């Protein structure tokens, strides 16, 4: 499903007793099992990745530019973990792994499409080396540019630097991709879970739950009263730490949090932030692509909703 369809189908996670709730005064980190959460069968793959302005800069990284990898030391004897962070975008959709598990493809969108003369939207398909995080190929998906968009706009450069859509179709014919479904557990026995890292700013609440093979987060009770402009609670967004577990081995992989502060969300008119964390395991079960999406609810903005998406590649391999 493309970004446009996902935007139409987007459904926000609902707070319910199955959530592990962290309150501003102290925290209760009780990770809920999916079996304890009732209903919610109408979930969409991401928290409404609408065609809104992404939180990061509107441009995309240069083709082939690798992201720095972080080696996570093991908590004990056994496998090690390597995490390679990706870039930010408006929306990210996992496409699939190669059969060998050495590359994966992502459908990535930047910019916004609000129907105005300044609308500026680009969607590309990126093929990424799983070991290094370097982009090995970039293909065109969709480009929308309003009359006010300059010819030398950064998103136009992204589009012009990508290969034609016909080349992507040829790649798919010669390189079959395995379209994995989101899953927190791998065939190798690894399991990704979330743990509380810190408390949310005073007065707000933060929660998460596991559901349908993914982790859903919610940061809510944010005071968007315009009369409190400039007097918001201090502090950034709350975070969870993703961990990989197998038997007695446990690795802390990465912290996940919305890229906005309390003031950012409230001053934009937002009252809550919904997030979805999904993992797509390689056919061998020892690598995963983690896709993280966040969306501010209730914000009144000129160019669409306040959204952000990012990804990271995780490798879990035997120690040398």
C-alpha positions in Angstrom: 0.0 0.0 0.0 1.4 3.4 -1.0 1.6 6.5 1.1 -1.6 8.0 -0.4 -3.6 4.9 0.4 -2.1 4.5 3.8 -3.1 8.1 4.6 -6.7 7.3 3.8 -6.6 4.1 5.8 -4.7 5.4 8.8 -6.2 4.5 12.2 -4.8 5.7 15.5 -4.1 3.4 18.4 -6.7 3.7 21.2 -5.7 3.9 24.9 -7.0 0.9 26.8 -6.1 -1.1 29.9 -3.6 -3.1 27.9 -1.2 -0.2 27.7 1.9 0.1 29.8 1.4 3.5 31.3 4.2 5.9 32.3 2.9 9.0 34.1 4.7 12.2 34.9 5.1 11.3 38.6 6.8 8.0 38.6 6.3 5.2 36.1 4.7 1.9 35.8 6.5 -0.1 33.2 4.3 -3.2 32.7 4.6 -4.4 29.1 1.2 -5.7 27.9 0.8 -8.9 26.0 -1.2 -8.7 22.8 -3.5 -11.3 24.3 -4.6 -8.8 27.0 -5.7 -6.2 24.6 -9.3 -6.6 23.3 -10.6 -5.6 19.9 -8.7 -3.1 17.7 -8.8 -5.2 14.5 -9.1 -2.1 12.4 -5.5 -1.1 12.7 -3.6 0.3 9.7 0.1 -0.4 9.1 1.2 3.1 10.2 -0.2 6.1 12.1 -1.7 8.0 9.2 1.4 8.8 7.2 -0.5 11.6 5.5 1.0 13.8 2.9 2.3 16.3 5.5 5.5 18.1 6.1 8.1 15.8 7.7 9.9 16.8 10.9 13.3 16.7 9.3 14.6 18.6 6.3 12.6 18.0 3.2 15.6 16.6 1.3 16.8 13.0 1.1 20.4 11.7 1.6 22.7 11.4 -1.4 22.6 8.1 -3.1 25.1 5.6 -1.7 25.7 7.6 1.5 26.1 5.1 4.3 24.7 5.7 7.8 27.0 5.2 10.8 26.6 1.8 12.3 26.5 1.3 16.1 27.8 -1.9 17.6 25.8 -2.9 20.6 28.0 -4.8 23.2 26.3 -8.0 24.4 25.1 -8.1 28.0 26.7 -11.5 28.2 28.3 -14.3 26.1 26.6 -14.8 22.8 25.6 -12.9 19.7 26.3 -9.3 19.1 24.0 -6.6 17.7 24.7 -3.9 15.1 22.3 -1.0 14.5 22.5 1.2 11.4 20.2 4.2 11.7 18.4 5.6 8.6 17.2 9.0 7.7 13.9 10.7 8.3 11.0 11.2 5.9 7.3 12.0 5.7 6.4 8.3 5.4 8.2 5.0 4.9 6.8 1.7 3.7 8.8 -1.5 3.8 8.7 -3.2 0.4 10.7 -6.4 0.9 14.0 -8.3 1.4 16.1 -10.0 -1.2 16.1 -13.8 -0.8 19.7 -13.7 0.5 18.8 -11.1 3.1 21.7 -8.8 1.9 19.5 -5.9 0.7 16.0 -4.5 1.3 13.7 -2.0 -0.4 11.8 0.9 1.1 9.2 3.2 -0.4 10.1 6.7 1.0 8.1 9.9 0.7 9.2 13.5 1.5 7.3 16.8 1.5 3.5 17.4 1.4 0.6 17.5 -0.9 -2.2 19.8 0.3 -3.5 20.8 -3.1 -1.9 24.3 -3.0 0.4 25.9 -5.5 3.2 25.3 -3.1 2.6 21.5 -2.8 5.8 19.6 -3.0 5.9 15.8 -2.8 8.3 13.1 -3.9 8.1 9.4 -3.5 11.0 7.1 -4.3 12.0 3.5 -3.8 15.4 3.0 -2.2 17.3 -0.3 -2.3 19.6 -0.4 0.7 22.6 -2.6 1.6 21.6 -4.4 4.9 25.2 -4.5 6.2 26.2 -0.9 5.7 23.0 1.1 5.3 24.3 2.5 2.0 21.7 3.1 -0.7 22.6 0.9 -3.7 19.9 2.2 -6.0 17.1 4.8 -6.1 14.0 4.6 -8.3 11.2 7.0 -9.1 7.8 6.5 -7.6 5.7 9.7 -7.8 6.4 13.4 -8.1 3.9 16.3 -7.4 5.1 19.9 -7.6 2.9 22.9 -7.5 3.4 26.0 -9.6 5.3 27.8 -6.9 8.0 25.0 -6.6 11.3 26.1 -8.1 13.0 24.0 -10.7 16.1 23.6 -8.5 14.1 22.6 -5.4 15.8 19.9 -3.4 13.0 17.4 -3.9 13.3 17.9 -7.6 17.0 17.0 -7.3 16.0 13.8 -5.5 13.5 12.9 -8.3 16.0 13.7 -11.1 18.7 11.7 -9.4 16.5 8.6 -9.3 16.2 5.9 -12.0 13.0 5.7 -14.0 10.1 3.6 -12.8 10.7 1.2 -15.7 14.1 0.4 -14.2 12.4 -0.5 -10.9 10.1 -2.9 -12.6 13.1 -4.5 -14.3 14.8 -4.8 -10.9 11.8 -6.6 -9.5 11.7 -9.0 -12.4 15.4 -10.0 -12.0 15.5 -9.7 -8.2 12.5 -11.2 -6.4 11.7 -9.5 -3.1 10.3 -11.3 0.0 7.5 -9.1 1.4 7.6 -9.9 5.1 4.7 -9.0 7.4 5.5 -7.1 10.6 6.5 -9.4 13.4 8.2 -8.9 16.8 9.7 -12.4 16.8 12.0 -14.0 14.2 12.5 -17.5 13.0 15.8 -17.6 14.9 14.2 -17.1 18.2 14.9 -13.3 18.6 12.2 -11.1 19.9 12.0 -7.3 19.9 10.3 -5.6 22.9 10.0 -2.2 24.4 11.1 -0.9 27.8 10.5 2.4 29.5 13.3 4.9 29.3 12.0 8.1 31.0 8.9 9.9 32.1 6.9 12.3 29.9 6.8 16.1 30.7 4.6 17.0 33.7 0.9 16.6 33.2 1.1 14.4 30.1 1.0 10.6 29.8 2.8 8.0 27.8 1.9 4.4 27.0 2.7 1.6 24.7 1.3 -1.8 23.8 2.1 -4.8 21.6 -0.5 -5.5 19.0 -0.7 -7.3 15.7 3.1 -7.9 15.5 4.1 -4.3 16.3 4.5 -1.8 19.1 2.1 1.1 19.3 2.9 4.2 21.4 0.8 7.1 22.6 1.8 10.3 24.2 -1.3 12.2 25.3 -2.9 14.7 27.7 -1.0 17.5 26.1 -2.3 20.9 26.9 -2.8 22.8 23.6 -4.6 25.8 25.2 -3.4 28.8 23.1 -3.4 31.1 26.2 -0.5 29.0 27.5 1.7 29.8 24.6 5.3 30.2 25.9 4.4 28.6 29.2 4.5 24.9 28.3 6.1 22.3 30.4 9.8 21.9 29.7 11.3 18.8 28.2 11.3 16.7 25.1 9.1 13.7 24.1 9.1 10.5 26.2 10.9 7.5 24.7 11.0 3.8 24.8 14.1 1.6 24.4 13.9 -1.2 22.0 15.6 -4.4 23.1 16.3 -7.7 21.3 16.0 -10.8 23.5 16.7 -14.5 23.0 17.1 -16.9 25.8 19.4 -15.2 28.4 20.8 -12.7 25.9 19.4 -9.2 25.8 20.6 -6.2 23.7 19.5 -2.6 24.0 19.1 -1.6 20.4 17.9 2.0 20.2 15.7 4.7 21.8 12.5 5.6 20.0 10.8 8.9 20.6 8.8 11.5 18.7 11.1 14.2 17.3 9.1 17.1 18.8 9.1 18.6 22.3 6.0 19.2 24.4 6.0 22.9 23.3 6.3 21.9 19.6 3.2 19.7 19.8 1.1 22.0 21.9 2.0 25.2 20.1 0.9 23.5 16.8 -2.5 22.7 18.5 -1.7 19.0 19.0 -3.1 17.1 21.9 -1.5 13.7 21.4 1.2 11.9 19.4 0.6 8.4 18.1 3.5 6.1 17.1 3.9 2.7 15.4 7.1 0.6 15.6 7.3 -2.3 13.1 10.0 -4.9 12.5 10.5 -6.8 9.2 12.8 -9.8 9.6 15.1 -11.0 6.9 14.4 -14.5 5.5 17.2 -15.9 7.6 15.8 -14.3 10.8 19.1 -12.7 11.9 18.5 -9.2 10.4 15.5 -6.8 10.8 14.4 -3.4 9.4 12.7 -1.4 12.0 10.3 1.3 10.7 9.1 4.0 13.1 6.3 6.4 12.4 4.9 9.3 14.5 1.9 11.6 13.9 0.6 14.6 15.9 -3.2 14.5 16.3 -5.2 17.7 16.5 -2.6 20.0 15.0 -3.9 22.8 12.8 -1.1 23.4 10.3 -0.9 25.2 6.9 0.7 22.4 5.0 -1.0 19.2 6.3 -0.3 17.1 9.5 2.8 17.0 11.5 4.3 13.6 10.8 7.7 11.9 10.8 9.1 8.5 9.9 12.5 6.9 10.2 14.1 3.4 9.9 17.0 1.4 11.2 18.7 -1.8 10.1 19.5 -4.3 12.9 21.9 -7.3 12.5 22.1 -10.0 15.1 25.0 -12.3 14.4 27.2 -14.8 16.3 30.3 -13.3 17.9 33.5 -14.0 15.9 
